[in-house]
Each structure stands twice: as structure tokens, then as C-alpha cells.
């Protein structure tokens, strides 16, 4: 009975605190928004989870190693709620994204381990920063339905789980999609990707037509589209590598039929002056030097998301094109963004509670996170449909031996060539990919042997 009363009191306190943080309106005012996405509070199950938190954690601090100052972004409302709900404090340990693993390794060696680790494409090297997750050792059960089971299983290496993300997390970064300069296309009388989707006719053939029309009608100085190499290959079942979760090994996938078809399309488009192959997003849409870009979904977010200097009224969103017009559904990819608990963490159990709170979208005002309603709906759709087997692994595999590696280092000879040279260049880059994956697999073997 006492626990039920405490649950009700906590729910009331959360409602009042949410209103205070976001400015509830009186009679005649606009309806207040709160971190629960217009729900009064988090679910009763989550309320009870935090009610059961060990009392000795109150007053402790959780240290989160990240390159984002979350206290100054749309995440601040979540962090305030965490402190109020748990009685714990948080501390951001600023670590550059570009050398995250290197700096984190140094902190661990110096016995200055933070508590929370971010995986953002450095796997498998991230494993050297992490402690295994389990309810018994640090209070985090990755098999709990709260967590996205696709992510939990992806990072289940050997007999241990290492990384998680929330099933209802706004930091489940989802996969690739299509952005377009809506105004540029409409002013030139060109049908947009969203128009094609509305007709159920958005595929690689209509993308080709669209790129040709951009080239002839928009007066741009170069190709009208930019496409991220790894995103494109993953969308159609290929990649530089795939990770075999049954064997816990990386496999060179650059010469699979799926990869070859995707590469052929890119190289023919490049040779025809229709597209540029890029390694990650760029600002060409913002500058209106290109009209279409295929890259990750982080561009759906407000600052610090991509394209944040662009007028959102000029920006359009669509899913990836189908490979064939008669395919049953559009292709969906995913990302490796996940979170874990650091080796040597001084507050591992507090970190588990922090992640449970931080990775629950109900603790945010989701309307603050995305550029507009269309962007929010696109994110939710991509998160639901994401295929965890279609992700890009090239950075993580490459950084096992070269901390400064980026996506296209080992396939540069292929991309710099022509469509006619693909067969020869594939053989050249494939041997480089084999060498890198062998090194990455040795790291995985060592981790598994040490379990």
C-alpha cells in the first residue's frame, strides 16, 4: 500500500516539475508540452523502477563521456528530470568524437574512468572500454523489454552483452534516408522524392530520372545529388563489411552481388555527372549546390543536427528509394549508436539508472528535438522499420589499426576510378578490406577469450 501511495505522489511531483520546467499556461494559454510527449508522466512500470532505486545511490554522480554538451541542447530537460527523480547528479566528461576511443583508453589507464560510454561507429574497438552488462554486476539487464533487443543482440559478443539503446529512445539513431531541397526542385518544375513516394514510385530508376532533370534544369555547377557510399551499399544488402553475429566475426562484403550492383549504380551515376559519392553528410543541400542527398537521419534534428542553418521550409524528407519499382517495401537501414558502462566505472549501478532515464523518449519534449512535425514523424517511422543487419561497419573496422581512419580510406581506388574499372579495382580494395577485417577479428577473439 505504501509503495502504491509513493507511486502516485511521484507521478504528481513529476507532472508539477515538468510544468515548471517548460512553462505551463493558465486558462486561455497554449497547452503545455512536457517531456512525456504530452503524457502526464512516464509509465507506472518506469515510475516503480526508479522508486526501487537503492537509497545509497542518492547524492552520487554519474559521469557521462560525450562530445555533446547535453546540458545546452534539447536533452537538458531530460537531465533535469533525472536529477529530480533519482537524487543523483550527472557530469559531462567532454571527449572529442574524432579520438574518442584513444582518449577514453587513456582515462581508463589513469584510473579516471567515466561511467557511461557512447558507441558511435568505433566498434569493435569500443569493447576495450566496456564492462559486460548484467543485472547481477551493474544492474542493467539488456534482455529487459525496455531495451531495443535488436541493439542488445547486435552487441552480444561471446557470452556477454556490452551495449544497449532504449526501445523508445530518441537516441536510437535509425538509418539512412533521402533529403532534398524542396524549393529548388519545385521552382524548376521537378517532381520531388516525396512526390514519387506518394505515387509509390520512388525507386532507383526514378532517382536516376530525377538526377538527370536536376542536371538539365537547375543550373548547378556540378552533379545534383550526393550519396553516402556506405549508406547506399547497406540499403541494398551490401557493404564494405557485414558483421556475422552468429560467429562474432566481420566478413568482407565488397564483392557480394548486392555490393556490386549498388557500386555499379554509383559509379555510372558519377561517370554521367549525376552524383557525387561522399563519406558522410555534407552541407551541399544547405548551400543549394546540390538538390538531393542520401545520408543518415541526424539531419532530421534541430541543432546540433545536420543542416540546422538551412530554412526548414526549403528542406524535404523521404525514405530511401526501392531497388526495383515492384519491391514490396522501401529499404531501411540502421545505425550502431549505443551506450554502455565503462571499465573501472566508479558508479556503475548509477550509470545503469542514468541510461534507463536518458534513453527513454518519454523524458524529453520530442517536439523540441526535430526540425518540424514531418521530421519527427519520419524519425519515428525509420526507428520502427530499421533493419539492424544493414549498418556501416567500415569506420570501426578501420580504426582498429588506424585511429584516424574514415569511411572511404580503403575503397578510395575504387571510388576514384570509373564504372569500366570497377572489376579490377574491386579486387585491389578487397585485399585491403581482408587485412583490416582480420585485425578486427583478432580483437574480437581476444575479447571472447578473456570472458
PyMOL commands that set and color helices and strands:
alter all, ss='L'
color gray80, all
select helices_A, chain A and resi 2-22+44-51+55-57+70-72+76-86+100-109+125-129+135-138+149-154+182-187+193-198+204-217+229-235+257-271+297-300+312-314+348-358+361-363+366-368+373-385+394-398+409-416+419-449
alter helices_A, ss='H'
color red, helices_A
select strands_A, chain A and resi 61-66+89-94+116-119+156-157+160-161+176-181+225-228+241-244+249-252+275-278+292-296+315-318+338-341
alter strands_A, ss='S'
color yellow, strands_A
deselect
rebuild
show_as cartoon
